Amino acid sequence: MHYPSLEAFLSRRPMPLETGPVALILAEDEVELDSTLRHHLDCGFKEVVALMPDAFALPGDLAGRVIRVNFDCSNPQATTEAVNRVIVAAPGCWLYYGYNAEYLFYPFCETRTVGELLTYHSEERRAAMLTYVVDLYAADLHAHPNAVSLETACLDRSGYYAQGRIDPETGHPRERQLDFFGGLRWRHEEHVPPQSRKIDRIALFRAKPGLELQVDHTFNDQEYNTYACPWHHNLTAAICSFRAAKALKRNPGSTFDIQSFKWHNSAPFEWHSRQLLDLGLMEPGQWF
């Protein structure tokens, strides 16, 4: 299904988005767009919405499986604009948002659907889930100049840390909120603007009236930004992403300074949730 604009998609009645879960994939370019869409279809999302310019190609077998919406993602405000407009149109719907060349992983995703994940999360009275953006990068940048290779993808197995998130009004740390850092944004921070260095994103959430996504990937409802409820640890997920690697190799100010992303703490990415759990890059909570 193809819509000529976001307005046309959101004005359709009956609304295609109901309780979800629905994946919103923002296509910044065509790199691994097809594998990204297939991955999220395989996760069990009821709908996968590809927000992409009409000029981008979409394989024929995907055309009947995803909702294609003509949308320009090059605007710096494109993400907040798109997500916030969908929130208004689909209250009560569980939503995920991410970009092409990003892949959602959650505990036991090989045998359980994202719907099962969010049903359990809802039963724990949670309306949002913290996700960590785990940077992926090609092992050999000479063979893969854009830093993207599914077959030789690597990740950092250490170098992640968190800092308390300060409330600007009180000057004190916010309860159950942390800013997380690591990966390529940490190792090459001299090339990354300070506002883009965090790796935490509230990428899975339930829309509700008045909810707004902010430019730093947090929400205006502070409870949505917490990593757990007050009484025990909750589920978290990971977004395995080539986005930072692509940007660092595309940017003229950094591409010539980086000959390889590999270091002594690099490890081949196994494309399996067990590796992410073992590295502490996501949390199963009480879900067994």
C-alpha positions in Angstrom: 0.0 0.0 0.0 1.4 3.4 -1.0 0.4 6.8 0.3 1.6 10.0 -1.4 2.1 11.8 1.9 2.1 11.5 5.6 -1.1 13.6 5.6 -2.8 11.1 3.3 -1.8 8.2 5.4 -3.0 9.7 8.7 -6.3 10.9 7.2 -7.3 7.5 6.0 -10.4 6.1 7.7 -10.5 3.6 9.2 -7.1 4.3 10.5 -4.6 1.5 9.6 -3.0 1.8 13.0 -5.0 0.3 15.9 -3.5 -1.3 19.0 -0.3 -2.3 17.2 2.5 -3.0 17.5 3.5 -0.9 14.5 7.0 -0.2 13.3 7.8 3.2 11.8 11.0 2.9 9.7 12.5 6.3 8.6 14.6 5.8 5.4 17.4 8.3 5.4 19.0 6.5 2.4 18.6 3.2 0.6 21.4 1.4 2.5 20.0 -2.0 3.7 16.4 -0.6 3.6 15.1 -4.0 2.4 16.8 -6.0 5.1 15.6 -3.5 7.7 12.0 -3.9 6.6 12.2 -7.7 6.4 13.8 -7.9 9.9 10.9 -5.9 11.5 8.3 -7.9 9.6 9.9 -11.1 11.0 9.7 -9.6 14.5 5.9 -9.8 14.2 4.9 -6.2 14.0 1.3 -6.0 12.8 2.2 -3.2 10.4 5.5 -1.9 9.1 5.4 1.6 7.8 8.2 2.8 5.6 8.6 6.5 5.6 10.7 7.1 2.5 10.9 9.3 -0.6 9.2 8.1 -3.8 12.7 8.0 -5.4 13.8 5.2 -3.2 13.4 1.6 -4.6 11.4 -1.0 -2.8 11.6 -4.7 -3.8 8.4 -6.0 -5.3 7.8 -8.7 -2.7 7.9 -6.0 0.1 5.5 -3.7 -1.7 2.5 -5.8 -0.6 3.8 -6.3 2.9 4.6 -2.8 4.1 2.8 0.5 4.1 4.9 2.9 2.0 4.5 6.6 2.8 6.2 9.3 0.8 8.2 11.3 3.3 11.5 13.2 3.2 13.7 12.2 6.2 16.5 14.6 5.4 15.0 17.5 7.5 16.6 17.5 11.0 13.1 17.7 12.5 11.7 14.8 10.4 11.8 12.2 13.1 9.9 14.2 15.7 7.5 15.5 13.1 6.6 12.1 11.9 6.4 10.3 15.2 4.4 13.0 16.9 1.9 13.2 14.1 1.4 9.4 14.3 1.0 9.7 18.1 -1.8 12.1 17.7 -3.5 9.9 15.1 -3.1 6.6 16.9 -3.7 6.9 20.7 -3.3 3.6 22.5 -1.2 2.1 19.8 2.2 0.5 20.6 4.8 2.1 18.3 8.4 1.5 17.4 10.5 4.0 15.5 13.9 3.5 13.9 15.9 4.0 10.8 17.1 2.0 7.8 20.2 -0.2 8.6 18.9 -0.5 12.2 17.6 -3.8 13.6 15.5 -4.3 16.8 16.6 -7.1 19.1 14.9 -8.0 22.4 15.2 -10.9 24.8 14.3 -14.2 23.2 13.3 -12.6 19.9 14.3 -15.7 18.0 11.3 -17.5 19.4 8.9 -14.8 20.6 7.2 -12.0 18.8 7.3 -8.3 19.6 3.6 -8.6 20.4 4.3 -11.1 23.1 7.1 -8.8 24.4 4.8 -5.8 24.7 1.9 -7.8 26.1 4.1 -8.8 29.0 5.5 -5.3 29.4 2.0 -3.9 29.5 1.1 -6.4 32.2 3.9 -4.9 34.3 2.1 -1.5 33.9 4.8 -0.1 31.6 3.9 2.1 28.7 7.5 2.6 27.3 10.6 0.5 26.9 14.2 1.7 27.0 16.4 0.6 24.1 20.1 0.9 23.7 21.5 1.8 20.3 24.4 -0.6 19.8 26.7 0.5 17.0 27.5 -2.0 14.3 30.3 -1.5 11.8 32.0 -3.4 9.0 35.1 -5.2 9.9 37.0 -4.0 6.8 36.3 -0.4 5.7 38.4 -0.9 2.6 36.0 -3.6 1.4 33.0 -1.8 2.7 33.6 2.0 2.4 30.2 2.9 3.7 30.9 0.9 6.9 27.9 -1.4 6.4 28.2 -5.2 6.0 25.7 -7.7 7.4 28.2 -10.5 6.9 31.1 -9.0 8.7 29.3 -6.8 11.2 31.2 -6.1 14.5 30.2 -4.4 17.8 31.9 -3.2 20.9 31.8 -5.7 23.7 32.8 -3.1 26.3 33.1 0.6 26.8 29.5 1.4 27.8 28.7 3.6 30.8 25.9 5.6 32.3 25.5 9.0 34.0 22.7 10.4 36.1 20.3 12.5 34.2 20.0 15.9 35.8 16.6 17.7 36.0 17.4 21.2 34.8 14.7 22.7 37.1 15.9 21.1 40.3 19.6 20.4 39.6 19.1 16.9 41.0 19.2 13.5 39.2 15.9 12.4 37.9 14.5 9.2 39.4 15.2 6.0 37.4 16.7 7.9 34.5 20.2 7.7 33.1 22.1 8.9 30.1 23.9 6.0 28.4 27.1 6.3 26.3 29.4 4.0 24.4 30.2 2.5 21.0 31.4 4.6 18.1 29.9 7.8 19.5 32.2 7.4 22.6 35.3 6.2 20.8 35.1 9.0 18.1 33.4 11.6 20.2 35.5 14.4 18.7 33.5 13.9 15.5 30.1 13.7 17.2 28.1 16.7 18.4 27.5 16.5 22.2 23.7 16.3 21.7 24.2 13.2 19.5 26.5 11.1 21.8 23.8 9.3 23.9 22.9 5.8 22.9 19.6 5.5 24.8 16.3 5.8 22.9 12.7 5.2 24.1 12.0 3.5 20.8 9.1 1.3 22.0 6.1 3.1 23.5 2.4 3.4 23.7 0.9 6.5 22.2 -1.5 8.6 24.2 -3.0 12.1 24.0 -0.5 14.8 24.8 2.6 12.6 24.5 5.4 14.2 22.5 8.8 12.9 21.3 11.6 15.4 21.8 14.7 15.9 19.7 16.9 14.0 22.3 14.8 10.8 21.9 13.0 11.3 25.2 9.4 12.2 25.9 7.6 15.0 27.6 6.1 12.5 30.1 9.1 11.7 32.4 7.8 8.3 33.4 8.2 7.2 29.7 11.9 8.0 30.1 12.6 5.7 33.0 14.5 2.4 32.6 12.5 0.5 35.1 9.5 0.8 37.4 10.0 1.5 41.1 9.8 -2.0 42.4 11.9 -4.2 40.1 13.9 -4.2 36.8 12.0 -4.3 33.6 12.7 -5.5 30.1 15.0 -3.5 27.9 15.8 -4.0 24.2 18.6 -3.1 21.8 18.7 -1.5 18.4 21.7 -2.8 16.5 22.6 0.1 14.2 25.0 1.0 11.4 23.7 4.6 11.5 26.7 6.1 13.4 29.2 4.2 11.3 27.6 5.4 8.1 27.6 9.0 9.3 31.2 8.9 10.4 32.4 7.5 7.1 30.1 9.9 5.1 31.2 13.0 7.0 34.2 14.7 5.3 35.4 15.9 8.7 35.9 12.3 10.0 36.1 9.9 7.1 39.8 10.4 6.5 40.7 10.2 10.2 39.1 6.7 10.5 40.8 3.9 8.7 39.1 1.1 10.7 36.5 1.0 13.5 38.0 -2.3 14.9 39.8 -2.2 18.2 40.8 -4.7 20.8 37.3 -4.8 22.2 35.6 -5.5 18.9 33.7 -8.7 18.4 31.8 -10.2 15.5 28.1 -9.6 15.8 26.3 -12.9 16.0 22.8 -11.6 15.1 21.3 -13.3 18.1 19.8 -12.0 21.3 21.9 -14.2 23.5 25.1 -12.3 22.7 23.4 -9.0 23.6 22.1 -10.5 26.9 25.5 -11.9 27.7 27.1 -8.5 27.1 24.6 -6.7 29.3 23.2 -4.7 26.4 19.6 -5.6 27.2 17.7 -6.8 30.2 15.1 -9.6 30.4 13.7 -8.4 33.7 11.2 -10.9 35.0 10.5 -12.4 31.6 11.7 -15.9 31.3 
